[in-house]
């Protein structure tokens, strides 16, 4: 039986609504709608009405192409308000012949999430890093194992309650219930990272319009997450200020002529720009690249500082994987490798079928990753609170709420 999953990526620069059909563990894209964002700043809603109008357009297109009327969705979350920590939970294992059960794991995770957080924040993810049974450390799948004491070390992601409420309010205005929120970087990782990279140690950097979202993987699971409040918007803004041109003109210039490697560009290469005032000017492409290089270097230096402060800077033999629209900048891996001193690659969603022509881009990693998240067991590891319960099969429950159009 197929499962239908609906995902909404509400980003700073675009909104993407995708409908996926999962059959025999294969994901097929059957519906898609995209729309430029409105009412967004640095990954957060600042105008619910404007954001809702843009969202409604994307959702309508996804419904029309998929022929489903949609009512529930996985929704991406981003913004400076995202935080994370690691904590341990310990419980006694029930005395039975079956050994550790799923219920034992759930109890351990409940204990792990008993952390002190302000009233204006809530837990959105609690993801096991590894388990310990008695003195047996490094256990990845404890179900069925025997012992007396089960301990879990978990990675906990928190978010501002107001930001989540604004997202839910926005989706509710268009008739969509946001049943699960997923941090951008975790979703993107589902779409682009290889199992071997997660095992060895890799950093996923989703460089979007307003923020750069990080997720560090080691031993197959998440060890660290962070949000850096700089993204592609800041690069475009630097160009707009330098050229004294409208933001839209600067964005076109960045896409058409942008590069991060001024030393590799012919100093004689110039192009024409129409700034404020209407009188066209000649701009050197090398000069443009110097502006871009400075801001991109800043982004990667901030990434380096975060990884060093986390203590995991020696845990990246597989390097850094770049996604998000800004990852399309020419030469961005050169800067990443120079600053971080690790291998770097730009990644696009993989193993896609269906309506995928425009999805083979790093800009759609989060959108596709949301569907993959919903089709796996990741949804089991949500915070134990009234708005996000542990479900046995989230996607199956979602299917029951979808009515064919």
C-alpha positions in Angstrom: 0.0 0.0 0.0 1.3 3.4 -0.9 1.7 6.3 1.6 1.1 9.9 0.7 3.2 12.5 2.5 2.9 16.3 2.2 5.8 18.6 2.9 6.1 22.4 3.1 9.4 24.2 3.1 8.8 27.8 4.1 12.1 29.6 3.4 13.3 33.1 3.3 13.4 33.3 -0.5 10.8 30.6 -1.6 8.0 28.4 -0.5 8.0 24.9 -1.8 5.1 22.4 -1.3 5.7 18.8 -2.3 3.5 15.7 -2.4 5.3 12.4 -2.3 4.0 8.8 -2.8 6.0 6.1 -1.0 5.6 2.6 -2.3 7.9 -0.3 -1.4 10.2 2.3 0.2 10.6 4.2 -3.1 9.7 7.9 -3.1 7.9 9.4 -6.1 7.1 13.1 -6.4 3.5 13.4 -7.5 2.8 17.1 -6.7 4.7 20.3 -6.5 4.1 24.0 -6.0 6.6 26.8 -5.6 6.2 30.5 -4.9 8.6 33.3 -4.0 8.4 34.0 -0.2 6.7 36.9 1.3 6.6 38.0 4.9 9.8 36.2 5.8 13.1 37.3 7.3 16.0 35.2 8.3 13.9 32.0 8.2 11.1 33.4 10.4 7.7 34.8 9.7 7.4 38.5 10.2 4.1 39.0 8.3 1.6 36.2 8.7 -0.9 37.6 6.1 1.7 38.0 3.4 3.3 34.6 4.1 -0.1 32.9 4.1 -0.9 34.3 0.7 2.3 33.0 -0.8 1.8 29.7 1.0 -1.7 29.3 -0.4 -0.5 29.7 -3.9 2.2 27.0 -3.5 -0.2 24.6 -1.8 -2.9 25.1 -4.5 -0.4 24.2 -7.2 0.7 21.1 -5.2 -2.9 20.0 -4.8 -3.7 20.5 -8.5 -0.7 18.6 -9.8 -1.1 15.7 -7.3 -4.9 15.5 -7.5 -5.1 15.3 -3.7 -6.8 17.7 -1.3 -4.2 18.1 1.5 -4.9 18.7 5.2 -1.7 17.8 7.1 2.0 18.4 6.4 5.6 18.2 7.6 6.8 21.8 7.9 10.4 23.1 7.9 11.7 25.3 10.6 14.7 27.6 10.6 15.9 30.9 12.2 18.2 32.1 14.9 15.8 30.9 17.6 16.8 27.3 17.0 19.0 25.9 19.7 20.3 22.5 20.7 21.9 20.5 23.5 22.8 16.9 24.4 21.5 15.1 27.5 21.3 11.6 29.0 18.3 9.5 30.1 18.5 6.4 32.3 15.8 3.8 33.1 15.5 0.3 34.4 14.9 -2.4 31.9 11.7 -4.4 32.5 12.1 -8.0 33.6 10.9 -10.0 30.6 12.3 -12.5 28.1 12.1 -10.0 25.2 14.8 -7.8 26.6 14.8 -4.1 25.8 11.5 -3.0 24.2 10.4 0.1 22.3 8.6 1.2 25.4 11.9 1.1 27.3 13.5 3.3 24.7 10.6 5.7 24.8 10.9 6.0 28.6 14.6 6.6 28.4 14.0 9.4 25.8 11.4 10.9 28.1 13.9 11.0 30.9 16.6 12.5 28.5 14.3 15.4 27.6 13.8 16.4 31.2 15.9 19.5 30.8 15.5 23.0 32.0 14.3 25.2 29.2 12.6 28.6 29.4 8.8 28.8 29.2 9.0 30.5 25.8 10.8 27.6 24.2 9.9 24.0 23.5 11.6 20.8 22.3 11.0 19.8 18.7 13.5 17.0 18.2 15.0 14.4 20.6 17.3 12.1 18.6 19.2 9.2 20.1 23.0 9.4 19.6 23.8 6.0 21.2 22.7 3.8 24.0 24.4 2.0 26.9 23.1 -1.2 28.4 24.7 -1.8 31.8 28.4 -1.3 31.0 28.0 -2.1 27.3 28.5 1.3 25.5 28.0 2.4 21.9 24.8 0.3 21.3 22.9 1.7 18.3 19.8 -0.6 18.3 19.1 -1.9 21.8 15.7 -3.6 21.1 15.9 -7.2 22.2 19.1 -6.9 24.1 19.2 -7.9 27.8 20.4 -6.0 30.8 19.3 -4.2 33.9 19.9 -0.5 33.0 19.3 1.4 29.7 20.9 4.7 29.2 20.5 6.9 26.1 22.5 9.9 25.0 20.3 12.2 22.9 20.6 15.3 20.8 17.8 17.7 21.7 16.7 20.5 19.3 14.6 23.4 20.8 12.8 26.3 19.2 11.0 29.5 20.3 7.4 28.8 21.0 6.3 32.0 19.3 8.1 31.1 16.1 6.4 27.7 16.0 3.0 29.3 16.7 3.4 31.7 13.9 4.2 28.9 11.5 1.2 26.9 12.6 -1.0 30.0 12.4 0.3 30.6 8.8 -0.4 27.0 7.7 -3.8 26.9 9.5 -4.9 30.0 7.5 -4.6 27.9 4.3 -6.3 24.8 5.8 -3.1 22.8 6.6 -2.4 21.3 10.0 1.4 21.4 10.7 1.5 18.0 12.4 5.3 17.9 12.6 8.1 20.5 12.5 11.5 19.5 11.1 14.7 21.6 11.4 15.9 22.5 7.9 19.4 21.0 8.3 18.1 17.6 9.4 15.7 17.5 6.5 18.3 18.4 4.0 20.6 15.8 5.4 18.0 13.1 4.6 18.0 14.2 0.9 21.7 14.5 0.2 24.0 12.8 2.7 25.4 9.3 2.0 25.3 6.7 4.8 29.1 6.4 4.7 29.5 10.2 5.2 27.2 10.1 8.3 29.2 7.2 9.7 32.6 8.7 9.2 31.8 12.2 10.3 30.4 15.0 8.1 29.0 18.5 8.4 25.9 19.5 6.4 25.6 23.2 5.8 22.3 24.4 4.3 23.1 27.9 3.1 19.7 29.5 2.5 18.5 33.0 1.9 18.5 34.2 5.5 20.4 31.7 7.5 23.0 28.9 7.3 21.8 25.8 9.1 24.3 23.2 10.3 24.0 19.5 11.3 27.1 17.5 12.2 26.8 13.7 11.8 29.0 11.1 13.4 28.5 7.3 13.8 25.4 7.5 11.7 23.5 10.1 13.7 23.3 13.8 14.7 25.9 15.0 17.2 25.5 18.8 16.8 23.2 21.4 15.2 23.4 25.2 14.9 22.0 28.1 13.0 24.2 31.0 11.7 22.2 34.1 10.9 23.9 34.8 7.6 22.9 33.5 4.1 22.5 34.4 0.5 20.5 37.5 1.2 23.5 39.2 2.8 25.7 38.5 -0.3 23.0 40.0 -2.5 22.7 43.0 -0.2 26.4 43.6 -0.3 26.2 43.6 -4.1 23.2 46.0 -4.1 25.1 48.4 -1.8 28.2 48.3 -3.9 26.4 48.8 -7.2 23.8 51.2 -5.7 21.3 49.1 -7.5 17.9 47.6 -6.5 18.0 44.3 -4.7 16.4 42.5 -7.6 19.1 43.7 -10.0 21.8 42.6 -7.5 20.3 39.2 -7.3 20.3 38.8 -11.1 23.9 39.9 -11.2 24.9 37.4 -8.5 23.2 34.5 -10.3 24.5 35.4 -13.8 28.0 36.7 -13.0 28.7 35.8 -9.4 31.9 33.8 -8.5 33.9 33.3 -5.3 37.3 33.2 -6.9 38.4 36.7 -8.1 42.0 35.5 -8.8 40.6 33.2 -11.5 38.7 35.8 -13.3 39.9 37.9 -16.3 40.2 41.5 -15.0 39.1 42.7 -18.4 35.7 41.0 -18.2 33.0 43.7 -17.6 29.2 43.7 -17.8 26.5 46.4 -17.8 24.3 47.2 -14.8 21.5 49.7 -14.5 21.7 51.1 -10.9 19.3 53.6 -9.2 19.0 56.7 -11.5 18.8 54.7 -14.7 22.2 55.5 -16.2 24.0 52.2 -17.0 27.4 51.5 -15.7 30.2 49.0 -16.5 31.2 46.6 -13.7 34.2 44.4 -13.6 33.4 40.7 -12.9 36.5 40.4 -10.8 35.4 43.3 -8.6 32.1 41.6 -8.1 33.8 38.4 -7.1 35.9 40.2 -4.5 32.7 41.4 -2.8 31.2 37.9 -2.9 34.4 36.2 -1.7 34.5 38.5 1.4 31.0 37.6 2.5 31.3 33.9 1.7 34.6 33.7 3.7 32.8 35.3 6.6 30.1 32.6 6.5 32.7 29.8 6.5 34.8 31.4 9.3 31.6 31.5 11.4 31.0 27.8 10.6 34.6 27.1 11.6 34.2 29.0 14.9 31.0 27.1 15.7 32.6 23.7 15.0 35.7 24.6 17.1 33.5 25.7 20.0 31.5 22.5 19.8 34.7 20.5 20.1 33.9 18.4 17.1 36.3 20.0 14.6 38.4 16.8 14.4 35.3 14.7 13.6 34.9 15.6 9.9 36.9 13.1 7.8 34.1 13.2 5.2 34.3 17.0 5.1 31.4 19.5 4.5 28.4 19.0 2.2 26.8 22.2 1.0 23.1 22.6 0.1 20.7 25.5 -0.2 20.3 28.0 -3.0 23.6 29.8 -2.1 25.5 26.6 -2.7 25.0 27.3 -6.4 27.6 30.1 -6.3 30.5 29.3 -8.5 33.7 28.4 -6.6 32.0 28.1 -3.2 33.7 24.8 -2.4 37.1 26.4 -3.0 36.4 28.9 -0.2 35.0 26.1 2.1 38.1 23.9 1.7 40.4 26.8 2.2 38.8 28.0 5.4 37.8 24.7 7.0 40.7 22.6 5.6 38.3 19.7 4.9 36.9 18.2 1.6 33.8 20.1 0.3 31.1 19.2 -2.2 27.8 20.7 -3.3 24.9 18.2 -3.1 21.6 17.8 -4.8 18.7 15.5 -3.8 19.3 12.0 -5.1 17.2 8.9 -6.1 14.2 10.9 -7.2 11.3 9.8 -9.5 8.2 11.6 -10.7 8.0 15.4 -11.1 11.6 16.0 -10.5 12.9 18.1 -13.3 13.4 21.3 -11.2 14.2 19.4 -7.9 17.8 18.4 -8.9 19.2 21.5 -7.3 20.7 22.1 -3.8 17.9 24.7 -3.4 15.4 21.9 -2.9 17.3 19.7 -0.5 15.1 20.7 2.5 11.9 20.2 0.5 12.8 16.7 -0.7 14.3 15.9 2.7 11.1 16.6 4.5 9.4 13.9 2.4 12.2 11.4 3.2 12.0 12.3 6.9 8.3 11.5 6.9 8.8 8.2 5.2 11.3 6.9 7.8 11.3 6.3 11.5 12.7 9.7 12.3 9.3 11.0 13.2 9.3 8.7 16.2 11.8 10.9 17.9 9.7 14.0 18.6 9.3 15.7 21.9 6.7 14.3 24.3 4.3 17.3 24.4 0.7 17.9 23.4 1.6 19.0 19.9 4.2 16.4 19.0 3.6 12.8 20.2 5.5 9.7 19.4 3.7 7.9 16.6 4.0 4.4 15.4 3.6 5.2 11.7 3.1 9.0 11.1 2.8 8.6 7.4 0.1 6.0 7.6 -1.9 8.2 9.9 -1.4 11.1 7.5 -2.8 9.0 4.7 -6.1 8.6 6.5 -6.5 12.4 6.5 -5.9 12.9 2.8 -9.0 13.0 0.6 -8.6 12.5 -3.2 -9.5 15.7 -5.1 
